[in-house]
Amino acid sequence: MNKVILIGRLTADPELRYLANENNSGVCRFTVAVESYVKKESKEKNVYFINCVCFGKRAETIGKYFFKGDKIALSGKLHVRNYTDKAGNKRYSTDVVVYEFDFCEKNEKRNSESAAGDTSVKFPSEQADGFYSMGDNDNSDLPF
């Protein structure tokens, strides 16, 4: 079995590119910083920097809506590839190929910069009960 589940923060904005194929498929690469406690009673932490990649609609969504510092939960598989560099040295690269992901937490610093005039993605205000306001919607066309 090859399954990886991670929760961490993006170390930089995701890098979204498109392949030059018939579908113009999206490929998104990003790094997630994942904390791990050394000992339960200790407050010491290790931080692991995990390289991730995803394809297609997942790549486009992550590339559009995630930014440096955002917290993400993801699952996928570990993929190790080897190649020879220009100098003839054998190299290895380990990535997590992302199959599923969830938004966990917005980057508070980016959200405050958005309020100061940045045109980045804006998040709705959270109410005291922990829910987000959906606004006033006209539900007259719903069949129930």
N, C-alpha and C positions, 0 to 999 in steps of 0.2 A: 504494500500500500504506500502511496506517495501523496500525502496531503499536508499542507501547511496552512495554519491559521495564525494570523498576526493582528495585533492592534498597535498602532504607533502613529507618529506624526511625520508628514512629508518634510524632508530636509530642504527642498527647493521646489519651485513650480515644476509640474510635470512637463516632459518634453514630448509633444505630439507631432508626429510626422505621418506622411501618407506614402504608401508604396506606389510605385509606378507600374501598377498592373491593371487589369481590366476593371476591377472593382474599386480601385483607389482606396484600398483598405487602410484604416488608421492603425498606427502602432504608437503606443505611449510607454515611455520609460520614466521611472521615478524611483527615489530611494526613500525608505521608511525607517525612521529611528525607533527602535523597540527597546524599552527598558526591561531589565531583568534584575531582580534582587539577588545579591550574593548569598545572604543568609536571612532567614525569616526574622530573627531578632535584631539584625543589623539594618541600618538605614542605607547601607552602601548599595549602589546600583551599578550594573554594567549596562552599557548602551550598545546595541548591535545595529549596524547600518545595513539594511537588507535591500538589495537591488530587485526591482519588480518590473515586469513588462506585461502589457495586455494588448489585445487586438480588437479590431472592429468597433462596434457601438460602445463597448466598455471603454476602449481607448479614447474615443471621442468624448464620452461623458466625463471621465476622469480629467482629461485634458482641458475641458471647458469649465468644470465646476470645482475642482480642487486646486489649492494653492499652498505655498510654503506655510508650514505650521499647522495646517488642518489635520485633525485626527481622523484616521481611517481604519476600519476593520475590513480585513480581506481574507479570502481563502483561495487556494490554488495548489499548484504542484511545484516541486523543486525541479529545476532543469539545469543540468551541467553540460556545458559545451566546451569543446577544445578546438583550438585553432593554432596556426603558426603565424607569428607576427612578421613584420618586414625584415627583422634581423635574423629570422630563422629559428627563433626560440619558440618552444611549445608553451602555449598559455591556456589557462582554464578560466571559465567565467561561470559563476553560479547565480541564477536568477530565480525568482518566484514568478511563475506564469499565473496571472490572476484570472480566476473564473467567476468569482463573486466578490462584491464589495458593498460596504455600507458607509454612509456619512455618520460620524460619531460626534464631532464637535467642531465648530467653526473656530478659526483663528481670531481671537478677540482683537488683537492689534490691527489686523487687516480690516475688520468690521468698523473700528473707530476711524481708520483712515478713509473708508468709504463715505462715512458721514461728513468728512471734511472736504469732500469734493471729488474723490476718486470715483471712477465709473465702473469699478469692479462689481461683481455679483453682490447684491445686498440681501441680507437675511431678514425675515420678519421678526418683529419683537416678540419675545417670549412673555406670556402672561404669568402672574403669580402662581397659577395652578399648574404650570409646566407645559401648557398647551399653546400652540400658535394660533393666532386669529386667521381664519380663512377669508375674512371680509364678508361683505354682504353679497350673496349670490342669488340670482333669480332662479328659483327652482320650479317655476311654473311649467317648464317643458318636461319634467321628470314624470315617468309613467306610474309612480307610486306616491 
